Amino acid sequence: MISLREMLYYIIKGIDGIITPLILLLTKIIIVDSPVIVSLGKLRGLILLPFIKCKSIPSIGKDVYFSELLTRKYVFGKNVGISNFCKLFGPIEIGDNVDINYNVQLRPQTFIGNNVGIGPNTLFMTDTHDLGNEKKRVGKHRIKKIVVEDGCWIGANVIVLGGVTIGAGSVIGAGSIIDTDVKPNSLVVSDRSKHIREIRKLNFLRKS
């Protein structure tokens, strides 16, 4: 039997556009006054449902895309900023004091800690596939979560692949491809996750 939530999803999905303010008391919908695009249609406001948890209402730029807003879990901390043209595919969790620059894509099972900055055009790609047989090399689709711990700074045009944890306080240089775990307080640059040195050593050199 189809649930009420699924029924609402398919009804609204068939509507070409929805005009704010939209108030559905049964689901306690809250409208954020900034335009976004979700997979169920074009809205002039972000709909926050009971299964979307927010410590405070995030600041959202224009043309931000939320996939399956009615059926996926989204968690936002305090003081979250999401710039223009970003795409979010739940379930995802974003901590406090997080700044996401323009055209960033967060795929399902991406977890961002507190006090994180993410540069423009960065991709968190949790999707992967098993290696298939010789007739079709693209095998079964899988999701491998990504974790960005507290205090990290992710530069522009970075690609983070699934199954990776970026340790607390790390800096990822622009254009890097991160395919392995990053130790806390690391500085990583280049296109293949080259570890330069611990940031604590850089701080020592700066003081001397």
C-alpha positions in Angstrom: 0.0 0.0 0.0 1.3 3.4 -0.9 2.1 5.7 2.0 0.7 9.3 2.4 4.2 10.7 1.9 4.6 8.8 -1.4 1.1 9.8 -2.5 1.9 13.5 -1.9 5.2 13.0 -3.8 3.6 11.6 -6.9 0.8 14.2 -6.8 3.1 17.2 -6.5 5.6 15.6 -9.0 2.9 15.9 -11.7 2.5 19.6 -11.1 4.6 21.7 -13.5 5.1 24.5 -11.0 4.2 25.5 -7.4 3.8 29.0 -6.3 4.8 30.2 -2.8 3.6 30.5 -0.2 2.6 26.9 0.0 1.2 25.8 3.3 0.3 22.2 4.2 -0.5 22.1 7.9 -0.5 18.3 8.0 3.1 18.1 7.0 4.2 21.4 8.7 5.8 22.7 5.6 8.1 25.8 6.1 8.9 28.1 3.2 12.4 29.6 2.8 12.2 32.8 0.7 14.8 31.9 -2.0 14.3 30.1 -5.3 15.3 26.5 -5.6 14.7 23.6 -7.9 13.7 20.2 -6.6 13.1 17.0 -8.5 9.4 17.3 -8.0 9.1 20.6 -9.8 10.2 24.2 -9.8 9.5 26.0 -6.6 9.9 29.6 -5.4 10.9 28.4 -2.0 12.5 25.5 -0.2 10.0 23.0 1.4 11.2 21.6 4.8 9.3 18.6 5.8 9.3 16.8 9.2 12.1 14.4 8.0 14.3 17.3 7.0 16.0 18.4 10.1 17.4 21.9 10.5 19.0 23.6 13.6 18.3 26.9 11.7 17.1 27.7 8.3 20.0 27.5 5.8 20.9 30.4 3.5 20.2 29.1 -0.1 21.2 30.7 -3.4 19.3 30.6 -6.7 18.7 27.4 -8.8 19.7 25.0 -6.0 18.6 21.4 -6.7 17.3 19.0 -4.1 16.7 15.5 -5.3 13.6 13.6 -4.1 13.0 16.2 -1.3 9.9 14.3 -0.2 11.5 10.9 0.2 15.2 11.5 1.1 16.7 12.6 4.5 18.4 16.0 4.7 20.0 17.3 7.9 21.3 20.9 8.2 23.2 22.4 11.2 23.3 26.1 12.2 24.6 28.8 9.9 24.7 26.7 6.7 25.2 28.6 3.4 24.5 26.9 0.0 25.5 29.1 -3.0 24.0 29.2 -6.5 23.6 26.2 -8.8 24.4 23.5 -6.2 22.9 20.0 -6.4 22.2 17.9 -3.4 21.1 14.3 -3.5 20.0 13.0 -0.1 20.4 11.4 2.2 23.1 13.9 3.3 24.1 15.6 6.6 25.7 19.0 6.9 27.1 20.3 10.2 27.2 23.8 11.7 29.0 26.8 10.1 29.4 25.2 6.7 29.9 27.4 3.5 29.2 25.6 0.2 30.3 27.6 -2.8 28.6 27.7 -6.2 28.0 24.6 -8.4 29.0 22.1 -5.8 27.4 18.6 -6.1 26.8 16.4 -3.0 25.8 12.8 -3.9 23.9 10.5 -1.5 25.6 9.5 1.8 27.8 12.6 2.0 28.4 13.7 5.5 30.0 17.2 6.2 31.2 18.1 9.6 31.3 21.5 11.4 33.2 24.6 10.3 33.8 23.3 6.8 34.4 25.5 3.7 33.9 24.0 0.2 35.1 25.7 -2.9 33.2 26.1 -6.2 32.7 23.3 -8.7 33.6 20.5 -6.2 32.1 17.1 -6.6 31.5 14.5 -3.8 31.0 11.4 -5.9 29.7 8.5 -3.7 28.4 6.5 -6.6 30.5 3.7 -8.0 30.0 0.4 -9.8 31.4 -3.1 -9.5 33.5 -4.3 -12.3 31.4 -6.3 -14.7 32.2 -9.1 -17.1 33.9 -8.7 -20.5 30.5 -8.1 -22.2 29.7 -5.2 -19.9 32.3 -3.7 -17.6 29.9 -1.5 -15.8 28.6 -3.7 -13.0 26.2 -3.3 -10.1 25.7 0.3 -8.8 26.9 1.0 -5.3 27.1 3.9 -2.9 30.2 4.5 -0.7 29.8 7.2 1.8 32.1 10.3 2.1 32.9 11.9 5.4 34.5 15.3 5.7 35.4 15.9 9.4 35.3 19.2 11.3 37.4 22.2 10.2 38.3 21.2 6.7 38.8 23.5 3.8 38.1 21.9 0.4 39.4 24.0 -2.6 37.8 24.6 -6.0 37.3 21.9 -8.6 38.1 19.1 -6.2 36.7 15.6 -6.8 36.2 13.4 -3.7 35.5 9.7 -4.5 33.3 7.3 -2.5 34.6 5.5 0.6 36.9 8.4 1.6 37.2 10.2 5.0 38.9 13.5 5.1 40.4 14.0 8.5 39.7 17.0 10.7 41.5 20.3 10.0 42.7 19.2 6.6 43.2 21.4 3.5 42.6 20.0 0.0 44.2 22.0 -2.8 42.2 23.1 -5.9 41.8 20.5 -8.6 42.8 17.5 -6.4 41.3 14.1 -6.8 40.8 12.4 -3.4 40.6 8.7 -3.7 42.1 7.6 -0.4 41.6 8.6 3.2 43.3 11.9 4.3 44.8 12.0 7.8 43.8 14.9 10.1 45.6 18.2 9.7 47.0 17.3 6.3 47.7 19.5 3.3 46.9 17.6 0.1 47.4 18.9 -3.5 47.7 17.6 -7.1 45.4 15.3 -9.0 46.3 12.1 -7.1 46.0 13.0 -3.5 49.7 13.8 -2.9 50.4 14.4 0.8 52.7 17.4 1.3 53.1 17.7 5.1 51.2 18.2 8.3 49.8 21.6 8.7 51.2 21.8 12.3 54.7 22.0 10.7 53.6 24.8 8.5 52.4 26.7 11.5 55.8 26.2 13.2 57.6 27.6 10.2 55.3 30.6 10.0 56.1 31.5 13.7 59.8 31.0 13.4 
